Amino acid sequence: MPRGAAASRRPDLQASARVWSQGLAEVLAPRIGPQAARAVTTFIDGALLHALVDGRPPDTTELAAALAALTGPPLEPHDQEQAAQRR
């Protein structure tokens, strides 16, 4: 079960789930911007939960298309610096 889903029922896991989500968003933000990073983090959590409910791994083509839609084109180096400064 993804940490976020488990944390919804187990308060002792909430801090760990927040660290995971925030850490992933921090890693992604310099490349895609903070708003897209939060969207990707939320999407990944949902995709993992969906895979658990379906009992099968997610389709990588569908995942790639969804991530591309969420992130848009990669940020140019100058834009990456500005995104990092906004954090």
Contacts in CASP RR format, 6 or more apart in sequence:
PFRMAT RR
TARGET T0000
AUTHOR 0000-0000-0000
METHOD contacts of the structure
MODEL  1
MPRGAAASRRPDLQASARVWSQGLAEVLAPRIGPQAARAVTTFIDGALLH
ALVDGRPPDTTELAAALAALTGPPLEPHDQEQAAQRR
1 49 0 8 1.000
1 52 0 8 1.000
2 45 0 8 1.000
2 46 0 8 1.000
2 48 0 8 1.000
2 49 0 8 1.000
2 52 0 8 1.000
3 13 0 8 1.000
3 16 0 8 1.000
3 17 0 8 1.000
3 20 0 8 1.000
3 45 0 8 1.000
4 13 0 8 1.000
4 17 0 8 1.000
4 20 0 8 1.000
4 21 0 8 1.000
4 45 0 8 1.000
5 45 0 8 1.000
5 49 0 8 1.000
5 52 0 8 1.000
6 13 0 8 1.000
6 17 0 8 1.000
7 13 0 8 1.000
7 14 0 8 1.000
7 16 0 8 1.000
7 17 0 8 1.000
21 41 0 8 1.000
21 42 0 8 1.000
21 45 0 8 1.000
24 37 0 8 1.000
24 40 0 8 1.000
24 41 0 8 1.000
24 44 0 8 1.000
25 34 0 8 1.000
25 37 0 8 1.000
25 38 0 8 1.000
25 40 0 8 1.000
25 41 0 8 1.000
26 37 0 8 1.000
26 87 0 8 1.000
27 37 0 8 1.000
28 36 0 8 1.000
28 37 0 8 1.000
28 40 0 8 1.000
28 41 0 8 1.000
29 37 0 8 1.000
29 83 0 8 1.000
29 84 0 8 1.000
29 87 0 8 1.000
30 75 0 8 1.000
30 80 0 8 1.000
30 83 0 8 1.000
30 84 0 8 1.000
31 74 0 8 1.000
31 75 0 8 1.000
31 80 0 8 1.000
32 40 0 8 1.000
32 71 0 8 1.000
32 72 0 8 1.000
32 74 0 8 1.000
32 75 0 8 1.000
32 83 0 8 1.000
33 75 0 8 1.000
33 79 0 8 1.000
33 83 0 8 1.000
33 86 0 8 1.000
34 83 0 8 1.000
34 86 0 8 1.000
34 87 0 8 1.000
36 70 0 8 1.000
36 71 0 8 1.000
36 72 0 8 1.000
39 70 0 8 1.000
40 67 0 8 1.000
40 70 0 8 1.000
40 71 0 8 1.000
43 66 0 8 1.000
43 67 0 8 1.000
43 70 0 8 1.000
47 58 0 8 1.000
47 63 0 8 1.000
47 66 0 8 1.000
48 58 0 8 1.000
50 58 0 8 1.000
51 57 0 8 1.000
51 58 0 8 1.000
75 83 0 8 1.000
END
